[in-house]
Amino acid sequence: MPLIMPIRDLRNTSEISELAHKQQEPIFITKNGYSDLVVMSSELYDQFIKTNRIDQIIYESEKEMNEGAKSIDLDDAFKKLSKKYYEEI
């Protein structure tokens, strides 16, 4: 269940920080009854960013394939990556 708080509760910064770290969920802050801000721990933010990057890479790959890009064999991909990162010194 999402955590929702009115903006006036932002005065209790220590409590909000503790809650954000304990719950590891975004806290939605409302102003005049409408969603206004989202507060979360930095660890949770890092997870969101990582997931967003992965989703973006998948989206771009699917778009390239739909536009006619050729796929490559997994073994060939690993060989190229291995050569690029481990044999080039």
Chimera marker file (.cmm) of the C-alpha trace (Angstrom):
<marker_set name="trace">
<marker id="1" x="0.000" y="0.000" z="0.000" r="1" g="1" b="0" radius="0.5"/>
<marker id="2" x="1.498" y="3.371" z="-0.929" r="1" g="1" b="0" radius="0.5"/>
<marker id="3" x="2.598" y="5.735" z="1.798" r="1" g="1" b="0" radius="0.5"/>
<marker id="4" x="0.812" y="9.079" z="1.481" r="1" g="1" b="0" radius="0.5"/>
<marker id="5" x="1.434" y="12.135" z="3.657" r="1" g="1" b="0" radius="0.5"/>
<marker id="6" x="0.316" y="15.748" z="3.570" r="1" g="1" b="0" radius="0.5"/>
<marker id="7" x="2.981" y="18.339" z="2.838" r="1" g="1" b="0" radius="0.5"/>
<marker id="8" x="2.770" y="19.759" z="6.366" r="1" g="1" b="0" radius="0.5"/>
<marker id="9" x="4.351" y="16.513" z="7.627" r="1" g="1" b="0" radius="0.5"/>
<marker id="10" x="7.587" y="17.415" z="5.823" r="1" g="1" b="0" radius="0.5"/>
<marker id="11" x="8.513" y="19.383" z="8.942" r="1" g="1" b="0" radius="0.5"/>
<marker id="12" x="9.253" y="16.022" z="10.593" r="1" g="1" b="0" radius="0.5"/>
<marker id="13" x="12.290" y="15.334" z="8.413" r="1" g="1" b="0" radius="0.5"/>
<marker id="14" x="13.898" y="12.816" z="10.766" r="1" g="1" b="0" radius="0.5"/>
<marker id="15" x="10.703" y="10.777" z="10.989" r="1" g="1" b="0" radius="0.5"/>
<marker id="16" x="10.202" y="10.824" z="7.226" r="1" g="1" b="0" radius="0.5"/>
<marker id="17" x="13.818" y="9.783" z="6.660" r="1" g="1" b="0" radius="0.5"/>
<marker id="18" x="13.464" y="6.922" z="9.109" r="1" g="1" b="0" radius="0.5"/>
<marker id="19" x="10.193" y="5.804" z="7.513" r="1" g="1" b="0" radius="0.5"/>
<marker id="20" x="11.648" y="5.961" z="3.995" r="1" g="1" b="0" radius="0.5"/>
<marker id="21" x="14.616" y="3.808" z="4.986" r="1" g="1" b="0" radius="0.5"/>
<marker id="22" x="12.521" y="1.371" z="7.003" r="1" g="1" b="0" radius="0.5"/>
<marker id="23" x="9.745" y="0.863" z="4.424" r="1" g="1" b="0" radius="0.5"/>
<marker id="24" x="11.922" y="1.085" z="1.283" r="1" g="1" b="0" radius="0.5"/>
<marker id="25" x="8.930" y="2.463" z="-0.615" r="1" g="1" b="0" radius="0.5"/>
<marker id="26" x="8.270" y="5.893" z="-2.091" r="1" g="1" b="0" radius="0.5"/>
<marker id="27" x="6.362" y="8.314" z="0.139" r="1" g="1" b="0" radius="0.5"/>
<marker id="28" x="3.859" y="10.378" z="-1.816" r="1" g="1" b="0" radius="0.5"/>
<marker id="29" x="3.466" y="13.919" z="-0.509" r="1" g="1" b="0" radius="0.5"/>
<marker id="30" x="0.180" y="15.673" z="-1.184" r="1" g="1" b="0" radius="0.5"/>
<marker id="31" x="-0.570" y="19.390" z="-1.350" r="1" g="1" b="0" radius="0.5"/>
<marker id="32" x="-4.184" y="20.525" z="-1.141" r="1" g="1" b="0" radius="0.5"/>
<marker id="33" x="-5.246" y="16.916" z="-1.647" r="1" g="1" b="0" radius="0.5"/>
<marker id="34" x="-3.249" y="16.399" z="-4.847" r="1" g="1" b="0" radius="0.5"/>
<marker id="35" x="-0.040" y="14.494" z="-5.433" r="1" g="1" b="0" radius="0.5"/>
<marker id="36" x="2.885" y="16.940" z="-5.348" r="1" g="1" b="0" radius="0.5"/>
<marker id="37" x="6.173" y="15.235" z="-4.414" r="1" g="1" b="0" radius="0.5"/>
<marker id="38" x="7.714" y="11.817" z="-3.941" r="1" g="1" b="0" radius="0.5"/>
<marker id="39" x="10.297" y="11.151" z="-1.224" r="1" g="1" b="0" radius="0.5"/>
<marker id="40" x="12.389" y="7.983" z="-1.064" r="1" g="1" b="0" radius="0.5"/>
<marker id="41" x="15.638" y="6.681" z="0.376" r="1" g="1" b="0" radius="0.5"/>
<marker id="42" x="18.731" y="6.996" z="-1.765" r="1" g="1" b="0" radius="0.5"/>
<marker id="43" x="19.020" y="3.194" z="-1.874" r="1" g="1" b="0" radius="0.5"/>
<marker id="44" x="15.530" y="2.889" z="-3.325" r="1" g="1" b="0" radius="0.5"/>
<marker id="45" x="16.280" y="5.669" z="-5.808" r="1" g="1" b="0" radius="0.5"/>
<marker id="46" x="19.397" y="3.787" z="-6.966" r="1" g="1" b="0" radius="0.5"/>
<marker id="47" x="17.263" y="0.671" z="-7.523" r="1" g="1" b="0" radius="0.5"/>
<marker id="48" x="14.758" y="2.682" z="-9.577" r="1" g="1" b="0" radius="0.5"/>
<marker id="49" x="17.549" y="4.149" z="-11.697" r="1" g="1" b="0" radius="0.5"/>
<marker id="50" x="19.108" y="0.735" z="-12.305" r="1" g="1" b="0" radius="0.5"/>
<marker id="51" x="15.747" y="-0.737" z="-13.328" r="1" g="1" b="0" radius="0.5"/>
<marker id="52" x="15.042" y="2.245" z="-15.559" r="1" g="1" b="0" radius="0.5"/>
<marker id="53" x="18.405" y="1.826" z="-17.337" r="1" g="1" b="0" radius="0.5"/>
<marker id="54" x="17.741" y="-1.866" z="-17.949" r="1" g="1" b="0" radius="0.5"/>
<marker id="55" x="14.231" y="-1.114" z="-19.242" r="1" g="1" b="0" radius="0.5"/>
<marker id="56" x="15.621" y="1.595" z="-21.536" r="1" g="1" b="0" radius="0.5"/>
<marker id="57" x="18.256" y="-0.748" z="-22.972" r="1" g="1" b="0" radius="0.5"/>
<marker id="58" x="15.630" y="-3.446" z="-23.618" r="1" g="1" b="0" radius="0.5"/>
<marker id="59" x="13.339" y="-0.877" z="-25.271" r="1" g="1" b="0" radius="0.5"/>
<marker id="60" x="16.134" y="0.392" z="-27.528" r="1" g="1" b="0" radius="0.5"/>
<marker id="61" x="17.119" y="-3.166" z="-28.479" r="1" g="1" b="0" radius="0.5"/>
<marker id="62" x="13.536" y="-4.084" z="-29.352" r="1" g="1" b="0" radius="0.5"/>
<marker id="63" x="13.203" y="-0.889" z="-31.396" r="1" g="1" b="0" radius="0.5"/>
<marker id="64" x="16.387" y="-1.694" z="-33.330" r="1" g="1" b="0" radius="0.5"/>
<marker id="65" x="15.117" y="-5.204" z="-34.080" r="1" g="1" b="0" radius="0.5"/>
<marker id="66" x="11.764" y="-3.835" z="-35.277" r="1" g="1" b="0" radius="0.5"/>
<marker id="67" x="13.642" y="-1.461" z="-37.581" r="1" g="1" b="0" radius="0.5"/>
<marker id="68" x="15.461" y="-4.367" z="-39.209" r="1" g="1" b="0" radius="0.5"/>
<marker id="69" x="18.669" y="-4.733" z="-37.207" r="1" g="1" b="0" radius="0.5"/>
<marker id="70" x="20.245" y="-8.179" z="-37.333" r="1" g="1" b="0" radius="0.5"/>
<marker id="71" x="20.635" y="-10.201" z="-34.175" r="1" g="1" b="0" radius="0.5"/>
<marker id="72" x="23.923" y="-11.872" z="-33.364" r="1" g="1" b="0" radius="0.5"/>
<marker id="73" x="24.594" y="-15.281" z="-31.911" r="1" g="1" b="0" radius="0.5"/>
<marker id="74" x="25.110" y="-15.280" z="-28.142" r="1" g="1" b="0" radius="0.5"/>
<marker id="75" x="28.386" y="-17.203" z="-28.367" r="1" g="1" b="0" radius="0.5"/>
<marker id="76" x="29.704" y="-14.708" z="-30.929" r="1" g="1" b="0" radius="0.5"/>
<marker id="77" x="28.677" y="-11.804" z="-28.709" r="1" g="1" b="0" radius="0.5"/>
<marker id="78" x="30.541" y="-13.281" z="-25.730" r="1" g="1" b="0" radius="0.5"/>
<marker id="79" x="33.619" y="-13.912" z="-27.878" r="1" g="1" b="0" radius="0.5"/>
<marker id="80" x="33.638" y="-10.298" z="-29.099" r="1" g="1" b="0" radius="0.5"/>
<marker id="81" x="33.154" y="-8.930" z="-25.589" r="1" g="1" b="0" radius="0.5"/>
<marker id="82" x="35.825" y="-11.207" z="-24.180" r="1" g="1" b="0" radius="0.5"/>
<marker id="83" x="38.277" y="-10.145" z="-26.865" r="1" g="1" b="0" radius="0.5"/>
<marker id="84" x="37.440" y="-6.484" z="-26.414" r="1" g="1" b="0" radius="0.5"/>
<marker id="85" x="37.716" y="-6.394" z="-22.631" r="1" g="1" b="0" radius="0.5"/>
<marker id="86" x="40.153" y="-9.153" z="-21.730" r="1" g="1" b="0" radius="0.5"/>
<marker id="87" x="42.550" y="-9.661" z="-24.628" r="1" g="1" b="0" radius="0.5"/>
<marker id="88" x="43.205" y="-6.016" z="-25.557" r="1" g="1" b="0" radius="0.5"/>
<marker id="89" x="45.870" y="-4.849" z="-23.158" r="1" g="1" b="0" radius="0.5"/>
<link id1="1" id2="2" r="1" g="1" b="0" radius="0.2"/>
<link id1="2" id2="3" r="1" g="1" b="0" radius="0.2"/>
<link id1="3" id2="4" r="1" g="1" b="0" radius="0.2"/>
<link id1="4" id2="5" r="1" g="1" b="0" radius="0.2"/>
<link id1="5" id2="6" r="1" g="1" b="0" radius="0.2"/>
<link id1="6" id2="7" r="1" g="1" b="0" radius="0.2"/>
<link id1="7" id2="8" r="1" g="1" b="0" radius="0.2"/>
<link id1="8" id2="9" r="1" g="1" b="0" radius="0.2"/>
<link id1="9" id2="10" r="1" g="1" b="0" radius="0.2"/>
<link id1="10" id2="11" r="1" g="1" b="0" radius="0.2"/>
<link id1="11" id2="12" r="1" g="1" b="0" radius="0.2"/>
<link id1="12" id2="13" r="1" g="1" b="0" radius="0.2"/>
<link id1="13" id2="14" r="1" g="1" b="0" radius="0.2"/>
<link id1="14" id2="15" r="1" g="1" b="0" radius="0.2"/>
<link id1="15" id2="16" r="1" g="1" b="0" radius="0.2"/>
<link id1="16" id2="17" r="1" g="1" b="0" radius="0.2"/>
<link id1="17" id2="18" r="1" g="1" b="0" radius="0.2"/>
<link id1="18" id2="19" r="1" g="1" b="0" radius="0.2"/>
<link id1="19" id2="20" r="1" g="1" b="0" radius="0.2"/>
<link id1="20" id2="21" r="1" g="1" b="0" radius="0.2"/>
<link id1="21" id2="22" r="1" g="1" b="0" radius="0.2"/>
<link id1="22" id2="23" r="1" g="1" b="0" radius="0.2"/>
<link id1="23" id2="24" r="1" g="1" b="0" radius="0.2"/>
<link id1="24" id2="25" r="1" g="1" b="0" radius="0.2"/>
<link id1="25" id2="26" r="1" g="1" b="0" radius="0.2"/>
<link id1="26" id2="27" r="1" g="1" b="0" radius="0.2"/>
<link id1="27" id2="28" r="1" g="1" b="0" radius="0.2"/>
<link id1="28" id2="29" r="1" g="1" b="0" radius="0.2"/>
<link id1="29" id2="30" r="1" g="1" b="0" radius="0.2"/>
<link id1="30" id2="31" r="1" g="1" b="0" radius="0.2"/>
<link id1="31" id2="32" r="1" g="1" b="0" radius="0.2"/>
<link id1="32" id2="33" r="1" g="1" b="0" radius="0.2"/>
<link id1="33" id2="34" r="1" g="1" b="0" radius="0.2"/>
<link id1="34" id2="35" r="1" g="1" b="0" radius="0.2"/>
<link id1="35" id2="36" r="1" g="1" b="0" radius="0.2"/>
<link id1="36" id2="37" r="1" g="1" b="0" radius="0.2"/>
<link id1="37" id2="38" r="1" g="1" b="0" radius="0.2"/>
<link id1="38" id2="39" r="1" g="1" b="0" radius="0.2"/>
<link id1="39" id2="40" r="1" g="1" b="0" radius="0.2"/>
<link id1="40" id2="41" r="1" g="1" b="0" radius="0.2"/>
<link id1="41" id2="42" r="1" g="1" b="0" radius="0.2"/>
<link id1="42" id2="43" r="1" g="1" b="0" radius="0.2"/>
<link id1="43" id2="44" r="1" g="1" b="0" radius="0.2"/>
<link id1="44" id2="45" r="1" g="1" b="0" radius="0.2"/>
<link id1="45" id2="46" r="1" g="1" b="0" radius="0.2"/>
<link id1="46" id2="47" r="1" g="1" b="0" radius="0.2"/>
<link id1="47" id2="48" r="1" g="1" b="0" radius="0.2"/>
<link id1="48" id2="49" r="1" g="1" b="0" radius="0.2"/>
<link id1="49" id2="50" r="1" g="1" b="0" radius="0.2"/>
<link id1="50" id2="51" r="1" g="1" b="0" radius="0.2"/>
<link id1="51" id2="52" r="1" g="1" b="0" radius="0.2"/>
<link id1="52" id2="53" r="1" g="1" b="0" radius="0.2"/>
<link id1="53" id2="54" r="1" g="1" b="0" radius="0.2"/>
<link id1="54" id2="55" r="1" g="1" b="0" radius="0.2"/>
<link id1="55" id2="56" r="1" g="1" b="0" radius="0.2"/>
<link id1="56" id2="57" r="1" g="1" b="0" radius="0.2"/>
<link id1="57" id2="58" r="1" g="1" b="0" radius="0.2"/>
<link id1="58" id2="59" r="1" g="1" b="0" radius="0.2"/>
<link id1="59" id2="60" r="1" g="1" b="0" radius="0.2"/>
<link id1="60" id2="61" r="1" g="1" b="0" radius="0.2"/>
<link id1="61" id2="62" r="1" g="1" b="0" radius="0.2"/>
<link id1="62" id2="63" r="1" g="1" b="0" radius="0.2"/>
<link id1="63" id2="64" r="1" g="1" b="0" radius="0.2"/>
<link id1="64" id2="65" r="1" g="1" b="0" radius="0.2"/>
<link id1="65" id2="66" r="1" g="1" b="0" radius="0.2"/>
<link id1="66" id2="67" r="1" g="1" b="0" radius="0.2"/>
<link id1="67" id2="68" r="1" g="1" b="0" radius="0.2"/>
<link id1="68" id2="69" r="1" g="1" b="0" radius="0.2"/>
<link id1="69" id2="70" r="1" g="1" b="0" radius="0.2"/>
<link id1="70" id2="71" r="1" g="1" b="0" radius="0.2"/>
<link id1="71" id2="72" r="1" g="1" b="0" radius="0.2"/>
<link id1="72" id2="73" r="1" g="1" b="0" radius="0.2"/>
<link id1="73" id2="74" r="1" g="1" b="0" radius="0.2"/>
<link id1="74" id2="75" r="1" g="1" b="0" radius="0.2"/>
<link id1="75" id2="76" r="1" g="1" b="0" radius="0.2"/>
<link id1="76" id2="77" r="1" g="1" b="0" radius="0.2"/>
<link id1="77" id2="78" r="1" g="1" b="0" radius="0.2"/>
<link id1="78" id2="79" r="1" g="1" b="0" radius="0.2"/>
<link id1="79" id2="80" r="1" g="1" b="0" radius="0.2"/>
<link id1="80" id2="81" r="1" g="1" b="0" radius="0.2"/>
<link id1="81" id2="82" r="1" g="1" b="0" radius="0.2"/>
<link id1="82" id2="83" r="1" g="1" b="0" radius="0.2"/>
<link id1="83" id2="84" r="1" g="1" b="0" radius="0.2"/>
<link id1="84" id2="85" r="1" g="1" b="0" radius="0.2"/>
<link id1="85" id2="86" r="1" g="1" b="0" radius="0.2"/>
<link id1="86" id2="87" r="1" g="1" b="0" radius="0.2"/>
<link id1="87" id2="88" r="1" g="1" b="0" radius="0.2"/>
<link id1="88" id2="89" r="1" g="1" b="0" radius="0.2"/>
</marker_set>
